[in-house]
């Protein structure tokens, strides 16, 4: 578990892990359809962030990337 998440409720934790997925879906959708290229870019970015983010955020992005592709 991410150290900074320890004091959060399960609902708050889930929301922090779901928010990037929801934002990616909104950003990649138009005309009620998800653009496949933008979806692929979002998935790729979620993986890239696991080693390019600020060191404090790397555990968050690592946790996020585990299920990102399945959730999106």
mmCIF file of the N, C-alpha and C atoms, coordinates in Angstrom:
data_MODEL
# 
_entry.id   MODEL 
# 
loop_
_atom_site.group_PDB 
_atom_site.id 
_atom_site.type_symbol 
_atom_site.label_atom_id 
_atom_site.label_alt_id 
_atom_site.label_comp_id 
_atom_site.label_asym_id 
_atom_site.label_entity_id 
_atom_site.label_seq_id 
_atom_site.pdbx_PDB_ins_code 
_atom_site.Cartn_x 
_atom_site.Cartn_y 
_atom_site.Cartn_z 
_atom_site.occupancy 
_atom_site.B_iso_or_equiv 
_atom_site.pdbx_formal_charge 
_atom_site.auth_seq_id 
_atom_site.auth_comp_id 
_atom_site.auth_asym_id 
_atom_site.auth_atom_id 
_atom_site.pdbx_PDB_model_num 
ATOM 1   N N  . UNK A 1 1  ? 0.841   -1.182 0.000   1.00 0.00 ? 1  UNK A N  1 
ATOM 2   C CA . UNK A 1 1  ? 0.000   0.000  0.000   1.00 0.00 ? 1  UNK A CA 1 
ATOM 3   C C  . UNK A 1 1  ? 0.890   1.250  0.000   1.00 0.00 ? 1  UNK A C  1 
ATOM 4   N N  . UNK A 1 2  ? 0.378   2.284  -0.597  1.00 0.00 ? 2  UNK A N  1 
ATOM 5   C CA . UNK A 1 2  ? 1.088   3.555  -0.647  1.00 0.00 ? 2  UNK A CA 1 
ATOM 6   C C  . UNK A 1 2  ? 1.031   4.188  0.735   1.00 0.00 ? 2  UNK A C  1 
ATOM 7   N N  . UNK A 1 3  ? 2.181   4.590  1.243   1.00 0.00 ? 3  UNK A N  1 
ATOM 8   C CA . UNK A 1 3  ? 2.272   5.118  2.597   1.00 0.00 ? 3  UNK A CA 1 
ATOM 9   C C  . UNK A 1 3  ? 1.304   6.277  2.827   1.00 0.00 ? 3  UNK A C  1 
ATOM 10  N N  . UNK A 1 4  ? 1.215   7.178  1.876   1.00 0.00 ? 4  UNK A N  1 
ATOM 11  C CA . UNK A 1 4  ? 0.353   8.356  2.020   1.00 0.00 ? 4  UNK A CA 1 
ATOM 12  C C  . UNK A 1 4  ? -1.130  8.000  2.006   1.00 0.00 ? 4  UNK A C  1 
ATOM 13  N N  . UNK A 1 5  ? -1.478  6.805  1.558   1.00 0.00 ? 5  UNK A N  1 
ATOM 14  C CA . UNK A 1 5  ? -2.870  6.373  1.500   1.00 0.00 ? 5  UNK A CA 1 
ATOM 15  C C  . UNK A 1 5  ? -3.342  5.725  2.796   1.00 0.00 ? 5  UNK A C  1 
ATOM 16  N N  . UNK A 1 6  ? -2.446  5.468  3.722   1.00 0.00 ? 6  UNK A N  1 
ATOM 17  C CA . UNK A 1 6  ? -2.779  4.709  4.922   1.00 0.00 ? 6  UNK A CA 1 
ATOM 18  C C  . UNK A 1 6  ? -3.906  5.322  5.744   1.00 0.00 ? 6  UNK A C  1 
ATOM 19  N N  . UNK A 1 7  ? -3.982  6.639  5.806   1.00 0.00 ? 7  UNK A N  1 
ATOM 20  C CA . UNK A 1 7  ? -4.997  7.298  6.633   1.00 0.00 ? 7  UNK A CA 1 
ATOM 21  C C  . UNK A 1 7  ? -6.302  7.559  5.882   1.00 0.00 ? 7  UNK A C  1 
ATOM 22  N N  . UNK A 1 8  ? -6.357  7.188  4.625   1.00 0.00 ? 8  UNK A N  1 
ATOM 23  C CA . UNK A 1 8  ? -7.556  7.412  3.825   1.00 0.00 ? 8  UNK A CA 1 
ATOM 24  C C  . UNK A 1 8  ? -8.524  6.239  3.958   1.00 0.00 ? 8  UNK A C  1 
ATOM 25  N N  . UNK A 1 9  ? -9.781  6.536  3.745   1.00 0.00 ? 9  UNK A N  1 
ATOM 26  C CA . UNK A 1 9  ? -10.778 5.455  3.727   1.00 0.00 ? 9  UNK A CA 1 
ATOM 27  C C  . UNK A 1 9  ? -10.636 4.694  2.412   1.00 0.00 ? 9  UNK A C  1 
ATOM 28  N N  . UNK A 1 10 ? -11.238 3.524  2.347   1.00 0.00 ? 10 UNK A N  1 
ATOM 29  C CA . UNK A 1 10 ? -11.208 2.734  1.114   1.00 0.00 ? 10 UNK A CA 1 
ATOM 30  C C  . UNK A 1 10 ? -11.830 3.503  -0.047  1.00 0.00 ? 10 UNK A C  1 
ATOM 31  N N  . UNK A 1 11 ? -12.886 4.219  0.235   1.00 0.00 ? 11 UNK A N  1 
ATOM 32  C CA . UNK A 1 11 ? -13.571 5.005  -0.801  1.00 0.00 ? 11 UNK A CA 1 
ATOM 33  C C  . UNK A 1 11 ? -12.644 6.104  -1.340  1.00 0.00 ? 11 UNK A C  1 
ATOM 34  N N  . UNK A 1 12 ? -11.932 6.776  -0.456  1.00 0.00 ? 12 UNK A N  1 
ATOM 35  C CA . UNK A 1 12 ? -11.003 7.829  -0.881  1.00 0.00 ? 12 UNK A CA 1 
ATOM 36  C C  . UNK A 1 12 ? -9.848  7.245  -1.695  1.00 0.00 ? 12 UNK A C  1 
ATOM 37  N N  . UNK A 1 13 ? -9.334  6.112  -1.263  1.00 0.00 ? 13 UNK A N  1 
ATOM 38  C CA . UNK A 1 13 ? -8.261  5.431  -2.003  1.00 0.00 ? 13 UNK A CA 1 
ATOM 39  C C  . UNK A 1 13 ? -8.717  5.056  -3.405  1.00 0.00 ? 13 UNK A C  1 
ATOM 40  N N  . UNK A 1 14 ? -9.890  4.457  -3.475  1.00 0.00 ? 14 UNK A N  1 
ATOM 41  C CA . UNK A 1 14 ? -10.428 4.041  -4.772  1.00 0.00 ? 14 UNK A CA 1 
ATOM 42  C C  . UNK A 1 14 ? -10.613 5.238  -5.697  1.00 0.00 ? 14 UNK A C  1 
ATOM 43  N N  . UNK A 1 15 ? -11.097 6.328  -5.154  1.00 0.00 ? 15 UNK A N  1 
ATOM 44  C CA . UNK A 1 15 ? -11.309 7.531  -5.964  1.00 0.00 ? 15 UNK A CA 1 
ATOM 45  C C  . UNK A 1 15 ? -9.990  8.068  -6.510  1.00 0.00 ? 15 UNK A C  1 
ATOM 46  N N  . UNK A 1 16 ? -8.951  8.060  -5.703  1.00 0.00 ? 16 UNK A N  1 
ATOM 47  C CA . UNK A 1 16 ? -7.644  8.534  -6.169  1.00 0.00 ? 16 UNK A CA 1 
ATOM 48  C C  . UNK A 1 16 ? -7.069  7.641  -7.266  1.00 0.00 ? 16 UNK A C  1 
ATOM 49  N N  . UNK A 1 17 ? -7.403  6.375  -7.240  1.00 0.00 ? 17 UNK A N  1 
ATOM 50  C CA . UNK A 1 17 ? -6.916  5.466  -8.280  1.00 0.00 ? 17 UNK A CA 1 
ATOM 51  C C  . UNK A 1 17 ? -7.826  5.441  -9.507  1.00 0.00 ? 17 UNK A C  1 
ATOM 52  N N  . UNK A 1 18 ? -9.084  5.824  -9.337  1.00 0.00 ? 18 UNK A N  1 
ATOM 53  C CA . UNK A 1 18 ? -10.034 5.838  -10.449 1.00 0.00 ? 18 UNK A CA 1 
ATOM 54  C C  . UNK A 1 18 ? -10.000 7.167  -11.217 1.00 0.00 ? 18 UNK A C  1 
ATOM 55  N N  . UNK A 1 19 ? -9.661  8.254  -10.559 1.00 0.00 ? 19 UNK A N  1 
ATOM 56  C CA . UNK A 1 19 ? -9.726  9.577  -11.189 1.00 0.00 ? 19 UNK A CA 1 
ATOM 57  C C  . UNK A 1 19 ? -8.929  9.676  -12.490 1.00 0.00 ? 19 UNK A C  1 
ATOM 58  N N  . UNK A 1 20 ? -7.680  9.229  -12.546 1.00 0.00 ? 20 UNK A N  1 
ATOM 59  C CA . UNK A 1 20 ? -6.950  9.320  -13.821 1.00 0.00 ? 20 UNK A CA 1 
ATOM 60  C C  . UNK A 1 20 ? -7.594  8.508  -14.943 1.00 0.00 ? 20 UNK A C  1 
ATOM 61  N N  . UNK A 1 21 ? -8.207  7.391  -14.596 1.00 0.00 ? 21 UNK A N  1 
ATOM 62  C CA . UNK A 1 21 ? -8.897  6.580  -15.601 1.00 0.00 ? 21 UNK A CA 1 
ATOM 63  C C  . UNK A 1 21 ? -10.095 7.356  -16.139 1.00 0.00 ? 21 UNK A C  1 
ATOM 64  N N  . UNK A 1 22 ? -10.886 7.926  -15.248 1.00 0.00 ? 22 UNK A N  1 
ATOM 65  C CA . UNK A 1 22 ? -12.066 8.675  -15.671 1.00 0.00 ? 22 UNK A CA 1 
ATOM 66  C C  . UNK A 1 22 ? -11.689 9.887  -16.518 1.00 0.00 ? 22 UNK A C  1 
ATOM 67  N N  . UNK A 1 23 ? -10.657 10.590 -16.120 1.00 0.00 ? 23 UNK A N  1 
ATOM 68  C CA . UNK A 1 23 ? -10.204 11.752 -16.878 1.00 0.00 ? 23 UNK A CA 1 
ATOM 69  C C  . UNK A 1 23 ? -9.697  11.326 -18.254 1.00 0.00 ? 23 UNK A C  1 
ATOM 70  N N  . UNK A 1 24 ? -8.984  10.225 -18.316 1.00 0.00 ? 24 UNK A N  1 
ATOM 71  C CA . UNK A 1 24 ? -8.493  9.721  -19.600 1.00 0.00 ? 24 UNK A CA 1 
ATOM 72  C C  . UNK A 1 24 ? -9.631  9.339  -20.530 1.00 0.00 ? 24 UNK A C  1 
ATOM 73  N N  . UNK A 1 25 ? -10.666 8.722  -19.975 1.00 0.00 ? 25 UNK A N  1 
ATOM 74  C CA . UNK A 1 25 ? -11.827 8.352  -20.785 1.00 0.00 ? 25 UNK A CA 1 
ATOM 75  C C  . UNK A 1 25 ? -12.505 9.616  -21.318 1.00 0.00 ? 25 UNK A C  1 
ATOM 76  N N  . UNK A 1 26 ? -12.678 10.608 -20.464 1.00 0.00 ? 26 UNK A N  1 
ATOM 77  C CA . UNK A 1 26 ? -13.290 11.859 -20.912 1.00 0.00 ? 26 UNK A CA 1 
ATOM 78  C C  . UNK A 1 26 ? -12.450 12.537 -21.990 1.00 0.00 ? 26 UNK A C  1 
ATOM 79  N N  . UNK A 1 27 ? -11.147 12.553 -21.799 1.00 0.00 ? 27 UNK A N  1 
ATOM 80  C CA . UNK A 1 27 ? -10.262 13.214 -22.756 1.00 0.00 ? 27 UNK A CA 1 
ATOM 81  C C  . UNK A 1 27 ? -10.185 12.485 -24.090 1.00 0.00 ? 27 UNK A C  1 
ATOM 82  N N  . UNK A 1 28 ? -10.338 11.190 -24.079 1.00 0.00 ? 28 UNK A N  1 
ATOM 83  C CA . UNK A 1 28 ? -10.193 10.424 -25.315 1.00 0.00 ? 28 UNK A CA 1 
ATOM 84  C C  . UNK A 1 28 ? -11.520 10.120 -26.005 1.00 0.00 ? 28 UNK A C  1 
ATOM 85  N N  . UNK A 1 29 ? -12.610 10.619 -25.461 1.00 0.00 ? 29 UNK A N  1 
ATOM 86  C CA . UNK A 1 29 ? -13.901 10.315 -26.069 1.00 0.00 ? 29 UNK A CA 1 
ATOM 87  C C  . UNK A 1 29 ? -14.456 11.515 -26.826 1.00 0.00 ? 29 UNK A C  1 
ATOM 88  N N  . UNK A 1 30 ? -15.099 11.200 -27.895 1.00 0.00 ? 30 UNK A N  1 
ATOM 89  C CA . UNK A 1 30 ? -15.843 12.197 -28.662 1.00 0.00 ? 30 UNK A CA 1 
ATOM 90  C C  . UNK A 1 30 ? -16.976 11.475 -29.371 1.00 0.00 ? 30 UNK A C  1 
ATOM 91  N N  . UNK A 1 31 ? -18.079 12.133 -29.485 1.00 0.00 ? 31 UNK A N  1 
ATOM 92  C CA . UNK A 1 31 ? -19.249 11.542 -30.124 1.00 0.00 ? 31 UNK A CA 1 
ATOM 93  C C  . UNK A 1 31 ? -19.619 10.206 -29.484 1.00 0.00 ? 31 UNK A C  1 
ATOM 94  N N  . UNK A 1 32 ? -19.539 10.149 -28.158 1.00 0.00 ? 32 UNK A N  1 
ATOM 95  C CA . UNK A 1 32 ? -19.903 8.958  -27.387 1.00 0.00 ? 32 UNK A CA 1 
ATOM 96  C C  . UNK A 1 32 ? -19.097 7.725  -27.760 1.00 0.00 ? 32 UNK A C  1 
ATOM 97  N N  . UNK A 1 33 ? -17.869 7.926  -28.202 1.00 0.00 ? 33 UNK A N  1 
ATOM 98  C CA . UNK A 1 33 ? -16.995 6.830  -28.600 1.00 0.00 ? 33 UNK A CA 1 
ATOM 99  C C  . UNK A 1 33 ? -15.574 7.156  -28.161 1.00 0.00 ? 33 UNK A C  1 
ATOM 100 N N  . UNK A 1 34 ? -14.837 6.149  -27.703 1.00 0.00 ? 34 UNK A N  1 
ATOM 101 C CA . UNK A 1 34 ? -13.458 6.368  -27.261 1.00 0.00 ? 34 UNK A CA 1 
ATOM 102 C C  . UNK A 1 34 ? -12.515 6.215  -28.451 1.00 0.00 ? 34 UNK A C  1 
ATOM 103 N N  . UNK A 1 35 ? -11.688 7.225  -28.657 1.00 0.00 ? 35 UNK A N  1 
ATOM 104 C CA . UNK A 1 35 ? -10.689 7.202  -29.720 1.00 0.00 ? 35 UNK A CA 1 
ATOM 105 C C  . UNK A 1 35 ? -9.610  6.197  -29.351 1.00 0.00 ? 35 UNK A C  1 
ATOM 106 N N  . UNK A 1 36 ? -9.383  5.202  -30.199 1.00 0.00 ? 36 UNK A N  1 
ATOM 107 C CA . UNK A 1 36 ? -8.437  4.122  -29.889 1.00 0.00 ? 36 UNK A CA 1 
ATOM 108 C C  . UNK A 1 36 ? -7.004  4.626  -29.737 1.00 0.00 ? 36 UNK A C  1 
ATOM 109 N N  . UNK A 1 37 ? -6.595  5.586  -30.554 1.00 0.00 ? 37 UNK A N  1 
ATOM 110 C CA . UNK A 1 37 ? -5.230  6.115  -30.449 1.00 0.00 ? 37 UNK A CA 1 
ATOM 111 C C  . UNK A 1 37 ? -5.027  6.874  -29.149 1.00 0.00 ? 37 UNK A C  1 
ATOM 112 N N  . UNK A 1 38 ? -6.008  7.672  -28.764 1.00 0.00 ? 38 UNK A N  1 
ATOM 113 C CA . UNK A 1 38 ? -5.900  8.410  -27.508 1.00 0.00 ? 38 UNK A CA 1 
ATOM 114 C C  . UNK A 1 38 ? -5.955  7.473  -26.311 1.00 0.00 ? 38 UNK A C  1 
ATOM 115 N N  . UNK A 1 39 ? -6.734  6.414  -26.421 1.00 0.00 ? 39 UNK A N  1 
ATOM 116 C CA . UNK A 1 39 ? -6.788  5.414  -25.350 1.00 0.00 ? 39 UNK A CA 1 
ATOM 117 C C  . UNK A 1 39 ? -5.425  4.741  -25.205 1.00 0.00 ? 39 UNK A C  1 
ATOM 118 N N  . UNK A 1 40 ? -4.818  4.379  -26.327 1.00 0.00 ? 40 UNK A N  1 
ATOM 119 C CA . UNK A 1 40 ? -3.486  3.757  -26.290 1.00 0.00 ? 40 UNK A CA 1 
ATOM 120 C C  . UNK A 1 40 ? -2.451  4.709  -25.705 1.00 0.00 ? 40 UNK A C  1 
ATOM 121 N N  . UNK A 1 41 ? -2.558  5.996  -26.050 1.00 0.00 ? 41 UNK A N  1 
ATOM 122 C CA . UNK A 1 41 ? -1.637  6.988  -25.489 1.00 0.00 ? 41 UNK A CA 1 
ATOM 123 C C  . UNK A 1 41 ? -1.801  7.106  -23.976 1.00 0.00 ? 41 UNK A C  1 
ATOM 124 N N  . UNK A 1 42 ? -3.032  7.074  -23.499 1.00 0.00 ? 42 UNK A N  1 
ATOM 125 C CA . UNK A 1 42 ? -3.288  7.170  -22.057 1.00 0.00 ? 42 UNK A CA 1 
ATOM 126 C C  . UNK A 1 42 ? -2.699  5.969  -21.319 1.00 0.00 ? 42 UNK A C  1 
ATOM 127 N N  . UNK A 1 43 ? -2.847  4.789  -21.899 1.00 0.00 ? 43 UNK A N  1 
ATOM 128 C CA . UNK A 1 43 ? -2.292  3.577  -21.290 1.00 0.00 ? 43 UNK A CA 1 
ATOM 129 C C  . UNK A 1 43 ? -0.770  3.655  -21.257 1.00 0.00 ? 43 UNK A C  1 
ATOM 130 N N  . UNK A 1 44 ? -0.180  4.083  -22.365 1.00 0.00 ? 44 UNK A N  1 
ATOM 131 C CA . UNK A 1 44 ? 1.275   4.216  -22.435 1.00 0.00 ? 44 UNK A CA 1 
ATOM 132 C C  . UNK A 1 44 ? 1.771   5.235  -21.408 1.00 0.00 ? 44 UNK A C  1 
ATOM 133 N N  . UNK A 1 45 ? 1.077   6.368  -21.300 1.00 0.00 ? 45 UNK A N  1 
ATOM 134 C CA . UNK A 1 45 ? 1.479   7.399  -20.347 1.00 0.00 ? 45 UNK A CA 1 
ATOM 135 C C  . UNK A 1 45 ? 1.396   6.889  -18.912 1.00 0.00 ? 45 UNK A C  1 
ATOM 136 N N  . UNK A 1 46 ? 0.389   6.073  -18.614 1.00 0.00 ? 46 UNK A N  1 
ATOM 137 C CA . UNK A 1 46 ? 0.268   5.545  -17.253 1.00 0.00 ? 46 UNK A CA 1 
ATOM 138 C C  . UNK A 1 46 ? 1.468   4.679  -16.888 1.00 0.00 ? 46 UNK A C  1 
ATOM 139 N N  . UNK A 1 47 ? 2.029   3.978  -17.869 1.00 0.00 ? 47 UNK A N  1 
ATOM 140 C CA . UNK A 1 47 ? 3.216   3.157  -17.616 1.00 0.00 ? 47 UNK A CA 1 
ATOM 141 C C  . UNK A 1 47 ? 4.480   4.009  -17.548 1.00 0.00 ? 47 UNK A C  1 
ATOM 142 N N  . UNK A 1 48 ? 4.583   4.991  -18.428 1.00 0.00 ? 48 UNK A N  1 
ATOM 143 C CA . UNK A 1 48 ? 5.766   5.859  -18.460 1.00 0.00 ? 48 UNK A CA 1 
ATOM 144 C C  . UNK A 1 48 ? 5.901   6.626  -17.138 1.00 0.00 ? 48 UNK A C  1 
ATOM 145 N N  . UNK A 1 49 ? 4.781   7.050  -16.589 1.00 0.00 ? 49 UNK A N  1 
ATOM 146 C CA . UNK A 1 49 ? 4.804   7.811  -15.337 1.00 0.00 ? 49 UNK A CA 1 
ATOM 147 C C  . UNK A 1 49 ? 5.393   7.026  -14.171 1.00 0.00 ? 49 UNK A C  1 
ATOM 148 N N  . UNK A 1 50 ? 5.415   5.699  -14.256 1.00 0.00 ? 50 UNK A N  1 
ATOM 149 C CA . UNK A 1 50 ? 5.946   4.899  -13.145 1.00 0.00 ? 50 UNK A CA 1 
ATOM 150 C C  . UNK A 1 50 ? 7.442   5.095  -12.960 1.00 0.00 ? 50 UNK A C  1 
ATOM 151 N N  . UNK A 1 51 ? 8.128   5.627  -13.964 1.00 0.00 ? 51 UNK A N  1 
ATOM 152 C CA . UNK A 1 51 ? 9.563   5.878  -13.799 1.00 0.00 ? 51 UNK A CA 1 
ATOM 153 C C  . UNK A 1 51 ? 9.991   7.286  -14.180 1.00 0.00 ? 51 UNK A C  1 
ATOM 154 N N  . UNK A 1 52 ? 9.053   8.143  -14.610 1.00 0.00 ? 52 UNK A N  1 
ATOM 155 C CA . UNK A 1 52 ? 9.432   9.513  -14.957 1.00 0.00 ? 52 UNK A CA 1 
ATOM 156 C C  . UNK A 1 52 ? 8.843   10.547 -14.002 1.00 0.00 ? 52 UNK A C  1 
ATOM 157 N N  . UNK A 1 53 ? 7.946   10.134 -13.150 1.00 0.00 ? 53 UNK A N  1 
ATOM 158 C CA . UNK A 1 53 ? 7.292   11.070 -12.227 1.00 0.00 ? 53 UNK A CA 1 
ATOM 159 C C  . UNK A 1 53 ? 8.251   11.495 -11.123 1.00 0.00 ? 53 UNK A C  1 
ATOM 160 N N  . UNK A 1 54 ? 7.858   12.520 -10.424 1.00 0.00 ? 54 UNK A N  1 
ATOM 161 C CA . UNK A 1 54 ? 8.571   12.940 -9.230  1.00 0.00 ? 54 UNK A CA 1 
ATOM 162 C C  . UNK A 1 54 ? 8.663   11.740 -8.295  1.00 0.00 ? 54 UNK A C  1 
ATOM 163 N N  . UNK A 1 55 ? 9.809   11.504 -7.676  1.00 0.00 ? 55 UNK A N  1 
ATOM 164 C CA . UNK A 1 55 ? 9.977   10.316 -6.829  1.00 0.00 ? 55 UNK A CA 1 
ATOM 165 C C  . UNK A 1 55 ? 8.859   10.106 -5.795  1.00 0.00 ? 55 UNK A C  1 
ATOM 166 N N  . UNK A 1 56 ? 8.320   11.172 -5.277  1.00 0.00 ? 56 UNK A N  1 
ATOM 167 C CA . UNK A 1 56 ? 7.236   11.056 -4.296  1.00 0.00 ? 56 UNK A CA 1 
ATOM 168 C C  . UNK A 1 56 ? 5.982   10.425 -4.906  1.00 0.00 ? 56 UNK A C  1 
ATOM 169 N N  . UNK A 1 57 ? 5.768   10.623 -6.209  1.00 0.00 ? 57 UNK A N  1 
ATOM 170 C CA . UNK A 1 57 ? 4.565   10.119 -6.874  1.00 0.00 ? 57 UNK A CA 1 
ATOM 171 C C  . UNK A 1 57 ? 4.737   8.760  -7.539  1.00 0.00 ? 57 UNK A C  1 
ATOM 172 N N  . UNK A 1 58 ? 5.953   8.256  -7.602  1.00 0.00 ? 58 UNK A N  1 
ATOM 173 C CA . UNK A 1 58 ? 6.190   6.974  -8.271  1.00 0.00 ? 58 UNK A CA 1 
ATOM 174 C C  . UNK A 1 58 ? 5.379   5.826  -7.655  1.00 0.00 ? 58 UNK A C  1 
ATOM 175 N N  . UNK A 1 59 ? 5.274   5.700  -6.336  1.00 0.00 ? 59 UNK A N  1 
ATOM 176 C CA . UNK A 1 59 ? 4.427   4.622  -5.793  1.00 0.00 ? 59 UNK A CA 1 
ATOM 177 C C  . UNK A 1 59 ? 2.963   4.748  -6.234  1.00 0.00 ? 59 UNK A C  1 
ATOM 178 N N  . UNK A 1 60 ? 2.481   5.973  -6.312  1.00 0.00 ? 60 UNK A N  1 
ATOM 179 C CA . UNK A 1 60 ? 1.099   6.200  -6.774  1.00 0.00 ? 60 UNK A CA 1 
ATOM 180 C C  . UNK A 1 60 ? 0.931   5.739  -8.217  1.00 0.00 ? 60 UNK A C  1 
ATOM 181 N N  . UNK A 1 61 ? 1.808   6.168  -9.099  1.00 0.00 ? 61 UNK A N  1 
ATOM 182 C CA . UNK A 1 61 ? 1.703   5.780  -10.505 1.00 0.00 ? 61 UNK A CA 1 
ATOM 183 C C  . UNK A 1 61 ? 1.946   4.282  -10.709 1.00 0.00 ? 61 UNK A C  1 
ATOM 184 N N  . UNK A 1 62 ? 2.774   3.689  -9.888  1.00 0.00 ? 62 UNK A N  1 
ATOM 185 C CA . UNK A 1 62 ? 2.994   2.245  -9.974  1.00 0.00 ? 62 UNK A CA 1 
ATOM 186 C C  . UNK A 1 62 ? 1.700   1.503  -9.632  1.00 0.00 ? 62 UNK A C  1 
ATOM 187 N N  . UNK A 1 63 ? 1.060   1.915  -8.568  1.00 0.00 ? 63 UNK A N  1 
ATOM 188 C CA . UNK A 1 63 ? -0.217  1.313  -8.168  1.00 0.00 ? 63 UNK A CA 1 
ATOM 189 C C  . UNK A 1 63 ? -1.283  1.569  -9.229  1.00 0.00 ? 63 UNK A C  1 
ATOM 190 N N  . UNK A 1 64 ? -1.318  2.774  -9.742  1.00 0.00 ? 64 UNK A N  1 
ATOM 191 C CA . UNK A 1 64 ? -2.293  3.149  -10.756 1.00 0.00 ? 64 UNK A CA 1 
ATOM 192 C C  . UNK A 1 64 ? -2.134  2.325  -12.033 1.00 0.00 ? 64 UNK A C  1 
ATOM 193 N N  . UNK A 1 65 ? -0.911  2.106  -12.446 1.00 0.00 ? 65 UNK A N  1 
ATOM 194 C CA . UNK A 1 65 ? -0.668  1.421  -13.717 1.00 0.00 ? 65 UNK A CA 1 
ATOM 195 C C  . UNK A 1 65 ? -1.009  -0.071 -13.681 1.00 0.00 ? 65 UNK A C  1 
ATOM 196 N N  . UNK A 1 66 ? -1.118  -0.645 -12.502 1.00 0.00 ? 66 UNK A N  1 
ATOM 197 C CA . UNK A 1 66 ? -1.416  -2.076 -12.384 1.00 0.00 ? 66 UNK A CA 1 
ATOM 198 C C  . UNK A 1 66 ? -2.735  -2.454 -13.047 1.00 0.00 ? 66 UNK A C  1 
ATOM 199 N N  . UNK A 1 67 ? -3.743  -1.611 -12.906 1.00 0.00 ? 67 UNK A N  1 
ATOM 200 C CA . UNK A 1 67 ? -5.079  -1.927 -13.429 1.00 0.00 ? 67 UNK A CA 1 
ATOM 201 C C  . UNK A 1 67 ? -5.587  -0.898 -14.423 1.00 0.00 ? 67 UNK A C  1 
ATOM 202 N N  . UNK A 1 68 ? -4.734  0.031  -14.795 1.00 0.00 ? 68 UNK A N  1 
ATOM 203 C CA . UNK A 1 68 ? -5.183  1.134  -15.652 1.00 0.00 ? 68 UNK A CA 1 
ATOM 204 C C  . UNK A 1 68 ? -5.779  0.633  -16.965 1.00 0.00 ? 68 UNK A C  1 
ATOM 205 N N  . UNK A 1 69 ? -5.062  -0.239 -17.644 1.00 0.00 ? 69 UNK A N  1 
ATOM 206 C CA . UNK A 1 69 ? -5.521  -0.721 -18.952 1.00 0.00 ? 69 UNK A CA 1 
ATOM 207 C C  . UNK A 1 69 ? -6.841  -1.483 -18.832 1.00 0.00 ? 69 UNK A C  1 
ATOM 208 N N  . UNK A 1 70 ? -6.990  -2.271 -17.806 1.00 0.00 ? 70 UNK A N  1 
ATOM 209 C CA . UNK A 1 70 ? -8.220  -3.034 -17.610 1.00 0.00 ? 70 UNK A CA 1 
ATOM 210 C C  . UNK A 1 70 ? -9.402  -2.101 -17.299 1.00 0.00 ? 70 UNK A C  1 
ATOM 211 N N  . UNK A 1 71 ? -9.134  -1.065 -16.512 1.00 0.00 ? 71 UNK A N  1 
ATOM 212 C CA . UNK A 1 71 ? -10.200 -0.147 -16.113 1.00 0.00 ? 71 UNK A CA 1 
ATOM 213 C C  . UNK A 1 71 ? -10.641 0.793  -17.229 1.00 0.00 ? 71 UNK A C  1 
ATOM 214 N N  . UNK A 1 72 ? -9.679  1.185  -18.059 1.00 0.00 ? 72 UNK A N  1 
ATOM 215 C CA . UNK A 1 72 ? -10.040 2.120  -19.122 1.00 0.00 ? 72 UNK A CA 1 
ATOM 216 C C  . UNK A 1 72 ? -10.834 1.411  -20.194 1.00 0.00 ? 72 UNK A C  1 
# 
